[in-house]
């Protein structure tokens, strides 16, 4: 960003406090960052409320983990299909306009879901279709949002802190959203083995209204336009190829992308299947499921705060690998223990370690790319990061469903083992991640 652009879009940054709070929350000194953070936090809380209600609704309608995995997959498969295109668009078009369009579309889909639930539509297929359409909107909004993040702060050394605090808002919302969703479902009479359509409809409608907070924030942002080098402009296919080549020819970017994929493919699946795990492994119901979701969100927020505190610390790559190892061990213990109170602790630890891994990895990737390539590179990273979720969910759902019928806890255990081994292999090898 040029100095002229900075002076037009934001006042000079204040000196950063050396206190723990000042170091941890220093990106909040920037007006643009504060605006988008609070808008995104409101919307994310609504989204997680919807996720909790949808997980409950899909399972109670079908009584099969397969449909939960299919719903998760259809919500994120568009990331694989359209992220590269979304990255090219984010490097060509005003990123605020892309985000605005994405928010309005997701608002529309949330209200459509609410109407279907209110009128007791018993088929699961419209829910799956809406999940897919929502994923399509996110496939274009995601790269634009990630590419916008670094220009919300003035100093390069504050980018890692901004990314970590953004991760914190997303995961703090994971604490509040499911808790609110659980309260709404319980107050309106929903419970295990009793599907209450009206309760789910209210959760979906609240999520629809929450998108307005992001829309308002985007209207108020003051950010510089994208600066493009005409000599580097290509057609859409050429720009996709250019982005892929940029990532492929840098060993550290390839490794970070693979680590993120493995963490979502093997590690994050316990959240996707948390409801059947609560029912069948712990022998508990909707109340404990809501608590586990909230505990997971609290652990994730703690992990993001830890990443924010680290900021631009040295050897973040090695910290990423150790965090992934600790998270993997916590997941193994989670699947071996039938005690719910221990489950709360292990879910907190696993969630914190995994989110700290994601935050630190994302900040490392962001610092390695120029702004003119940021949309494309982040779309590739997001494709790996988000793509691991549906692929892992499909594999987990296949292994637990007919004809294999492998117990869910056992599948999650071996996924945690592989997650840990991948991190150990990088730690013992000559990977450049350790020195980053």
N, C-alpha and C positions, 0 to 999 in steps of 0.2 A: 504494500500500500504506500503510495507517495505521501510525503509530508503535507502537501497541499490537500490531498484527500482527507487526511486525518484531521486537519484543522477545520474542514467544512463539516465533518460528520460527528466529531466528539471533542469535548474539552480535554486539555492535557491531563494525563493520568496523575493522580496524587501519589506521593511517595508511599511505598509499601511498608507496612508495619512489620517489625521483626518478631512480634508476639506470635504464639501458636495460632490464635484466631486470625490474625492478620495474614499469616503465611498460608493458612488453609483456605481462606475465603477471599483472597485478593482479587480474583476476577470480578467480584461484585462491585468493584469501584467503577466499572465501565457501564454507562447507561444502557447501551445496546444489549449487553450481556444480561443485565438485570431484567430488562423487558422480556426478552425471549425465554429466559429461565422460568420466570413466574407463569408466563403463558403456557409454556410446554409442561410445566409441573401440573397445572390445572387439567390440561388435556390428558396427560399421562395417567392421572388419578382416575379419570373417567374411563380411560381405556382398560386399565387393570380391573376396575369394577366390572366392566363388560366381560373381560376374560374370565373372571371368577364365575360370573353368572352363566356364561356360555359353556365353560367346562362342566358345571353342574347340570345344565340343561341337556347337553349332548349325551352325557353318560346316563342320565336318568331316562332319556327317551330311548336309548339303544341297549344299555347295560353291557356295552362292549368297549374295551380299550381301543379297538381298531378304529372306531369312528372318532374317538378323541385324537388319535394320531393322524387320521385323515383330515380332520378339521385344522389341526396345527400345520400340517403339510400344505394344504390349500391356501392357508394364510400367508405362507412364506415362499412357496414355489415361485410366485411372480418375481421374487427377488432374483432368482436364478435366471428367469426368462427375460426380464426387462432392466435389470440394474445397469448393465453396460450402456444401454441406450439412455437410461436416466442420467448416467454420469456425463455422457456427451452433451445432453441437453443442459445439464447444470453448468457446463463450461461455456455454453453459448447464450443462454437466456437468463434474464434477471431471476436470480434464485428466490427472491421473495415472491414473485409471481407463480413460480412452480409450486412453492410451499402453500401459497394461498389456494391454488386449485386443488392440491392434494387434501387440504383441510376441509374444504367445502364438500368434496366427494365423500370423504370419510364420515362427515356429519350426516350426509344423505343416507349412507348405508346403515348407520347406527339407528336412525329413525325408522328405516324400512324394517330392520330387525325388531325394533320395539313394536311396530304395528303387527308384524307376523305373530309375535308372542302374545300380544293383547287379544288377538282373535283366535288363539289356541290352534295355530297351524301345527299339526302333529308330525309332519314330515321333516326329517333332518336335512334333506337335500337343499332347500332354500337357504338354510343356515350355512351350509358348506359353500354355496355359490356366493353368498355375501362375504364370507371369509376370503374367498379368492379375489373378489373385486376390491375389497379393502387392501389386500396385499398388492394389487396392481397400483393403487394410488400411492402406497408406501414405497413401491419400487422407484418411483420418480421423485417423491418427496424426500426420501432418505438421503440420497447423494447430495441433493441441494442443501439439506439441513446440515449435513456433515461438512460440506464445502463452505458454508456460511460461517461456521463456528469460529475459525481462526481470525476472521476479520471483525469480530465483535470485540476484540481486545487490541490494544495498541502495541504491546510489547511481545516479541516472540517468546520470551521466557515465561510469559503468562499463558501461553496456549495450552500447555499440559494441564495447568490448574483449571482452566476453563473447561477442558474436555472432561476432567475428573468431576468437577462440580455439575456438569451437565449429566454425567452418568449418575451422580448422586440424586438429582431431581427425578430421574427416571425410576430409580430404585426406591427412593423415598415414597414415590407414588405407588410403588408395588406394595408398600406397607399400608398406606392409607386406603388405596382403592379397594383391595380385597376385603379389608376390615369393614369399610362402608357397604360393600356389596353383601358381605355376610350379615350385617345388621339389617339391611333392607330385605334380604331373602327371609331372615328369621322373623322379622316383625310382620311380614305379610304371609307367614304361614308355611314357607318352604322348609323342607327337611329331607333327610335321606329317605329314598323310596316314596317321596311325595313331591311331584313336580308341580310348582305353582307358576303358571304362565304369567299372571299379572305381576308377580314379584320380579321375574326376569325382564318383563317389559319396562318396568320402572328403571331398572339398572341400565338397560340399553338407551332409554331416553335421556337419562342423566349424562351418559357418555356423549350423546349427540350434542347437548347444550355445551359441554365442556370444550368442544372444538372452537367455539366463539372466542375463548380466551387467547388462543394462538392467532386467530385472525386479527384481533384487535392489536396484539403485540406486533405483528408484522406490519400493520398500517403505520405504527409509530416508530419503526426502526429507521435509522439514518445510516446507510452503509454506502460505500463507493461502488460504482459500476465495475463489471468485469473488464479487465484490460487484456485484450487479445492481440497477439502478434500476427499480422496478416500473412507473413511469410510462412507461418506454421499451420495456417488453416487448411483443412482437408475436408473431404466429404465425410459423412457420418461413419461409413465403414472404415475409412482411413484413420479417423480419430479414435475409433474403438481399438484398432490394431496398434496405434501409437501408444495408447494407455496400457494395453496388454504387454507390449514390448518393454515399456518403462519398468513395469513390475518384474517381468521375467528376467531382465538383465541385471537386477540388483538382488544379490543373494539374501541380504537381510530382509528385504521386502517379501521375497518368496517365503522365507522361514516364518516371519511374523504372520503372514496370511495363512499358512498351514497350521500354525499353533492356534489361531483363532478358530479355524474350521474344526480342528480336533476338539477344542473346548466346548463348542456348541453341539457337535455331532455326538460326543460321548458324555459330556459333563452336564449340560443343561437339561437333559431329558427328564431328570427327576422332577423338575417343575411342571413339565407338560403332563406327566402322569401322577401328579401329586394326589389328585382325588382318589383314583383307584388304589394307590399305594396306601392312603389313609384308611380306606375301607378294608382292603384285603390283607395288608401287612400288619398294620397297627390295630385293626379291628375297631376303628372309631368312625365318627360320622361327620356331618357338615360343619359343626362347630369347630372341631379339631382341624378340619381341612382349612377353614378360614384362618385359624390361628397359625397354622403352618405356612400358609401363603404370606401372612403378615410378617411372621418371623423371618421368612426368606427375604422379604423386602427390606426389613430392618438390617439383616446381615449384609445385604447388597449395598444399602446406603452407607453402612459402616466401612465396607470395603472401598467404596468410592471416596469417602472422606479420607481414608488412609492414602489413597492415590493422590488426592488433592493436596494433602500435607506434604507428600514426597515432592510434588512439583517437578522441577527440572533436576532432580537428584541424579547422581551418576549410577551407572550399571543397572538401569531399570530392567534391562533384558534378563539378567540373572534373577532379579526379584520376581519377574513374571513366571519363570520356570519353577521357582520354589513355591510360589503361591499356587500354581497348578498342581504341584505334588501334594501339598497340604489339603487342597480342596478335594483331590481324588481320594485320599485316605479317609477324609471325613465322609465321603459318599459311600465308600466301602463299609464303614462302620454303621452308617445309616441303614443299609440294607440287611445288616446282620442282627441288629438289635430290634426287638419287638416293643421296647418301652417308649411310649410317646414322649415322656419328659426328656429322655435322652435324644429322641428324634428332633425336638425343638432346638436343642443345643447344636446338634450336628448339621441341621439345615441352616442354621445361622452361620456356622463356620464355613460350610461348603459354598453358600451363596456369597459370603463376603470375599472369599478367596477367588472365586470365579469372576466376580464383577471387578475386583481389583486387577485381575489378569486382563480383562477386556479393556478397562480404562487405560492402563499403562501401555498395552499394545496399540490401542488406537492413537494415543498421544505420540508414540514413537513413529507410527506411520505418517501422521499429520506433519511432523517436523521434517520428514524426509522428502516431501514433495513441494514443488512450486505451486503458486495459486492457479496458474494457467492450466495445470494438469490435475488440480485437486479433485474436481468432480469425477473424472474418469478413474483415477487411482482409488479414491474412496469407494466408488461403485464396485470395483473389483474386490476390494477388501470386504465391503458389506456383503457382496455375493457369497464370499467364503464364510464370513461370520454368521450371516442370517441363513445361508443355504444349508449349513450344518444342522439346523433345527429340523426342517421337514424331512431331510434324508435320514437323520437319526431317529426321528419319530416314526417314520415308515418302517425302518428296520426293527425298532423296538415293538411296534404294534404287530408286525408280522410274526416275530418270535413268540409273542405272548398269545396270539390268536390261534385258531384252528389251522392246520392239524397239529402243530408242535405243542402248544399250550405250556410253554416254559413259564414258570412263575415270574411275575414282574420283578420282584426283588432280586432274583438271581440274574436276570438280564441286566438290570441296572448295576449290580455288583461287578460283572465282568466288563461293562462299559467303563466303570470307574477305574478298574485295573489297567485297561488300555490307555485311558487318559493319563494316568500316573506314569506309565512306562514311556509314553511319548516325551513327556517333560524330562524324565531321567535321561533318555537317549540324547536329547539336545544338551543337557547339562554336562554329560560326559564326552560329547563330541567336540569338534573344532568349530561349531556353529558361531557365526558372528553375532548372534542374538545375545550371547553372554556378555559381550563387550559393549553393547549398545546402551 
